[in-house]
Amino acid sequence: MQVIDRSTEHQVPQNVLEHNVKMSMQSQGYMRMRDVGIVAEGGTVTLFGKVKSFFLKQLAQEVSRNVPGVVRIVNEIEVSHA
């Protein structure tokens, strides 16, 4: 599990943050990114689900990092080649 913390950011409502992270992921053009689950609470975004490569796991994390209001990322995405 990877954790990134940027606790100096402004807090965004949970549903807005989840929506913004999801839209940012979908804009990347990788269909499998649409399967990533997102839960936001108090600026902390938890990513979960399965993707087919470590690249997609890292991409989900980096895309989330750039969304305004995200202060901490908990990346629980599993890489599954199945």
N, C-alpha and C positions, 0 to 999 in steps of 0.2 A: 504494500500500500504506500502510495506517495502522498505527501501532504505539503501544500503550499499555503503560506499565510501572509496576507497583506492587510493587516488589521487597521490600517489608517484610512481606509476607504469609507465612503458614505453608505449608509444602509438603504437598501432597496427592498420594497415589499416582496415577500416570498414568491407569489404567483408571477409577478413581473420578472423577477430574476430567473425563475425556471423557464419562462417563455423566451426570454432574451437569449439564454444559453442554448436552448433547443433550436431557435432560429439561426443562431450563429453556426451551430453544428450542421444544420441542414444546408446552409449556404456553401459548405465545403464541397458538395457534389459527390460525396461518398455515400452510397445507399445504406451501407452497414452502420453508418453513424446515426441513422434514424432510429436504430434499435437501442441506443444508449439511454438508460434511465437517468433522470436528474431529480434530485431532491435538494431544495434550498431552505436554509434556516439561518436567519441572522447573518447573512453574508457568506455563510459556509455552503458550498455546493458539493454534494456527494454525487459522484458519477458511478453507475453500476451497469451491469449487463455483460454481454460477451461480444467481442469483435474477433476478426480473423488474423490480426497482426498486431505486433507491438507498435508499429507505426501508427495505426488507427487509435490505439490506446493513448499514445503520446499526443496525437493530433487533437483528440477530444479534450485533453488536459490543457493544451496550449490555447485552443480556441476559447475554452472557458475562462482562462486567465485574462483574456482581453475584454471580457464583458464588464461594463461598468457596474459596480456594486459587489462584484465577487472579491471577497477578501481572503478566502481560504478554500482550497480544493482538496477533497478527499477522493482519490482515484481508486475505486474498488473494481474497475473494469477487469474482466478476465480475458486472457487471450486463449482462444480455442480454435484449433485448426480443423475441427470437425465440421 
